[in-house]
Amino acid sequence: MKQLGGGEQISEKGRGRKRALWGRGRGVALLWAGPCGSGAPAQKGALRWRSLEATAARRWWCFSEMKYIKPLISEQERYLQANNREFNSLFGYPNNSIKTSKYNALNFLPMNLFEQFQRLANAYFLILLFLQLIPQISSLAWYTTVIPLMVVLSITAVKDGIDDMKRHKNDNQVNNRSVLVLMNGRIVTDKWMNIQVGDIIKLENNQLVTADILLLSSSEPYSLTYIETAELDGETNLKVKQAISVTSDMEDNLKLLSAFDGEVRCESPNNRLDRFTGTLTYKGKNYILNHDRLIFRGCVIRNTDWCYGLVVFTGKWRKLQCSPVPSVTVVIDDNNHGPDTKVMQNGGKSAFKRTHIDHLMNVLVLWIFLFLCGMCFILAIGHYIWENKKGYYFRDFLPWKEYVSSSVVSSVLIFWSYFIILNTMVPISLYVSVEIIRLGNSFYINWDRKMFYELKNTPAQARTTTLNEELGQVKYVFSDKTGTLTRNIMTFSKCSINGKFYGDVYDKNRQKVEISEKTEKVDFSYNRLADPKFSFYDKTLVEAVKRGDRWVHLFFVSLSLCHTVIPEEKVEGPDL
């Protein structure tokens, strides 16, 4: 037992990384594990959280090293151990669930109203409603403003609520996907959202990657794994990842994988897709980890029967308490939450987005509002002039109210009365009309047959009803190569071999002929491997191939070798 001053006591017992930890701090939740002494919980070996009373002094203690540490603002280093949920739970790493929706049952109404009142017309009518509650200036009943404002807000709120319900549905679908997890020496099926840091998962061909994982082994030679990163960077060509040799030897041996207790120290969660640094400590040796060893969430396993990976980053993270591991320090901050995996960090939170039409309508409403204020000001000045020259003749029949003491006061009140009477100049119904048009346009997008993708039997889907008019409004196109625009689908058309050009068609007079549907195609029936959909019209190239032209042969050999195509062998036969 160690006395720290101020009546605070900290005890440390146990062996290895299992220690009894307790003490006092300002707003600090402490961890302890293993058998404890006096003042500790009676349950032995159980992991417990304990919120201690705040003291006058703010102290932060790293109990594994028994020293005072300076409060930090974020996780500085990720530390984990394979196949040890009990140890990893000390850091409080959360599960793999994600959330892309904006609202829930508690914050829907205030957040949605806040977003809607960013539209100037809605804010104008809200101010108008408060003015109508003042009897000295109100010239219309308050419900004449409340009813149209409530209708507009309700229609928009229902539409936004339906859009967010779709996001909730998509989140539930993703979080409840199935994945194979290594638990207690055998492979079990679990949901994505239950995956934790330090788990070893098994992924199969054409399967989405559950979380950011460190590749351990695969079915391919040298533990290579081919992945598609289309959801991360839009690239459809496959990339190669390779496991380190010390783990690749385990292959799919469940006994070896279950006994694997490697410890990983790596960088904290960030949104950099092009770098990763860390070390793996296994059997007393350190191994360097880099970007080529990590597979990100959102990738798809291709041309690989199976692979095993160690979960490093999960869907969400939170900033936590003092670490029980020496030199690894994190801080308590339960109010800060954020994404953990690379793809989620690059996605960010669902923000309130406004289109160019929304901005334009706000500008128009602002000008209309200024014009309205100018009209009311001119009418108020006219009222002041009339009151001074002619108004006193009518005071015997229409006397001023007791709160009107002069023509100036009467003019100020008349200004706000005109402001209320002329409120129809601000087109609040315009927002409703635009919302209805957007909703109808989203249905037209879903029903558009020209946007139907027959190869995958997939129709177009409008995932939101607030940004439809932004579709197709392309101002700049940045393209680093033709594959971005052609979807990497290219057809052999023409070539030049040893100074001779192939691909054009000539008539008997050696005049170039334009290729059309009536142009005779080259017959490739002699080649059983030829693609029946391929069309070529220059017979001289085929004749050069048949007679064994040396330069033509070298050309096609170079074309066959100088590429990044990865062949895939079919299970049912030797054909590629």
Summary of the structure (lengths in Angstrom):
residues: 576
radius of gyration: 35.5
end to end distance: 69.7
largest distance: 118.9
contacts: 1550
relative contact order: 0.10
helix: 35%
strand: 19%
